[in-house]
């Protein structure tokens, strides 16, 4: 890139991944934690995860924290890498426990969509939140 040129990669690319990823996980976490957007809330989520997927309550709680807290963290750019790591872990478990047996495509509830979200989360985990994130303000660089 020429000196003084516009570098979209450093300036806005991480933000363009953070916004949708953060919104998606904030909404999914709100379904599980608060019962918003047609979700079951905390009690219903614990019951469904244990009965349907065999996931113990402690891991369900960690998933809810990773989704809701991680969604907020990625969206705002606060503790961005940690938030993205939590989201990555949730997506790996979801791919293994729920989507793998359905094949690849989203229409059959396959791995396509969670794999895309995993890729987004891994990018943020590795690259960080970019220029426009709270981490830069709080941790000074």
C-alpha positions as MATLAB code, in Angstrom:
seq = 'XXXXXXXXXXXXXXXXXXXXXXXXXXXXXXXXXXXXXXXXXXXXXXXXXXXXXXXXXXXXXXXXXXXXXXXXXXXXXXXXXXXXXXXXXXXXXXXXXXXXXXXXXXXXXXXXXXXXXXXXXXXXXXXXXXXXXXXXXXXXX';
ca = [
       0.000    0.000    0.000;
       1.193    3.500   -0.822;
       2.302    5.681    2.055;
      -0.644    7.624    3.439;
      -3.166    5.456    1.546;
      -6.407    4.066    2.904;
      -6.020    0.721    4.630;
      -9.484   -0.783    4.989;
      -8.067   -3.984    6.427;
      -6.770   -2.348    9.584;
      -9.367    0.397    9.794;
     -12.763   -1.206    9.248;
     -12.444   -4.897    8.314;
     -12.408   -6.186   11.919;
     -15.363   -3.921   12.731;
     -17.303   -5.283    9.756;
     -16.890   -8.789   11.177;
     -17.423   -7.779   14.809;
     -20.797   -6.091   14.255;
     -22.717   -9.034   12.758;
     -20.948  -11.634   14.901;
     -21.607   -9.667   18.075;
     -25.258   -9.031   17.210;
     -25.874  -12.683   16.328;
     -24.428  -13.959   19.596;
     -25.917  -11.228   21.755;
     -29.353  -12.159   20.357;
     -28.823  -15.921   20.781;
     -27.506  -15.398   24.295;
     -30.519  -13.198   25.119;
     -32.813  -16.018   23.998;
     -31.121  -18.441   26.347;
     -30.520  -16.117   29.290;
     -33.518  -13.766   29.221;
     -36.098  -15.553   27.097;
     -36.091  -12.725   24.540;
     -36.742  -13.139   20.814;
     -38.799  -16.291   21.351;
     -36.180  -17.984   23.521;
     -36.829  -20.346   26.405;
     -34.980  -18.390   29.064;
     -32.519  -19.784   31.546;
     -34.601  -22.627   33.019;
     -35.895  -23.825   29.661;
     -32.426  -23.689   28.136;
     -30.913  -25.754   30.963;
     -33.643  -28.358   30.592;
     -33.453  -28.548   26.790;
     -29.646  -28.726   26.641;
     -29.546  -31.558   29.170;
     -32.479  -33.572   27.803;
     -31.943  -33.083   24.072;
     -28.161  -32.748   23.768;
     -26.851  -34.359   26.976;
     -25.005  -31.177   27.972;
     -24.569  -30.771   31.754;
     -25.869  -27.558   33.382;
     -22.381  -26.141   34.084;
     -21.480  -26.315   30.391;
     -24.846  -24.846   29.435;
     -24.138  -21.932   31.769;
     -20.699  -21.448   30.207;
     -22.269  -21.495   26.728;
     -24.819  -18.858   27.757;
     -22.081  -16.652   29.204;
     -19.969  -17.141   26.077;
     -22.901  -16.262   23.807;
     -24.384  -13.305   25.694;
     -21.185  -11.920   27.212;
     -19.111  -12.841   24.192;
     -21.624  -11.227   21.871;
     -21.449   -8.018   23.891;
     -17.658   -8.199   24.071;
     -17.199   -8.746   20.345;
     -19.776   -6.092   19.430;
     -18.275   -3.441   21.700;
     -14.688   -4.524   21.255;
     -14.190   -5.107   24.986;
     -12.117   -8.170   25.904;
     -12.500   -8.934   22.220;
     -10.109  -11.855   21.882;
     -11.425  -13.570   25.014;
     -15.013  -13.027   23.852;
     -14.204  -14.453   20.414;
     -12.495  -17.452   22.043;
     -15.675  -18.209   24.000;
     -17.775  -17.933   20.859;
     -15.332  -20.219   19.023;
     -15.659  -22.847   21.751;
     -19.472  -22.674   21.586;
     -19.391  -23.109   17.802;
     -17.028  -26.073   17.984;
     -19.355  -27.808   20.436;
     -22.429  -26.922   18.353;
     -20.811  -28.291   15.200;
     -19.869  -31.520   16.965;
     -23.009  -32.093   19.078;
     -25.748  -30.765   16.791;
     -24.809  -29.989   13.192;
     -22.214  -32.592   12.115;
     -24.719  -35.414   11.696;
     -26.820  -33.263    9.337;
     -24.117  -32.788    6.719;
     -22.850  -29.526    5.291;
     -25.719  -27.369    4.082;
     -27.689  -24.940    6.218;
     -31.034  -26.085    4.769;
     -30.546  -29.459    6.482;
     -29.240  -27.848    9.727;
     -25.716  -28.813    8.697;
     -22.361  -27.254    9.604;
     -22.384  -24.494    6.965;
     -23.659  -21.615    9.154;
     -21.879  -22.496   12.419;
     -18.682  -23.038   10.418;
     -18.970  -19.498    9.004;
     -19.529  -18.110   12.515;
     -16.555  -20.117   13.791;
     -14.380  -18.649   11.040;
     -15.472  -15.116   11.941;
     -14.787  -15.712   15.634;
     -11.367  -17.244   14.931;
     -10.424  -14.239   12.792;
     -11.341  -11.840   15.611;
      -9.592  -14.038   18.169;
      -6.362  -13.943   16.155;
      -6.470  -10.422   14.682;
      -8.138   -8.627   17.576;
     -10.859   -6.006   17.432;
      -9.104   -3.557   15.138;
      -8.827    0.195   15.571;
     -12.408    0.830   16.653;
     -12.717   -1.191   19.824;
     -12.815   -0.484   23.532;
      -9.750   -2.663   24.116;
      -7.585    0.028   22.505;
      -8.944    2.651   24.904;
      -8.922    0.524   28.041;
      -5.598   -1.224   27.474;
      -3.898    1.665   25.596;
      -3.013   -0.046   22.342;
];
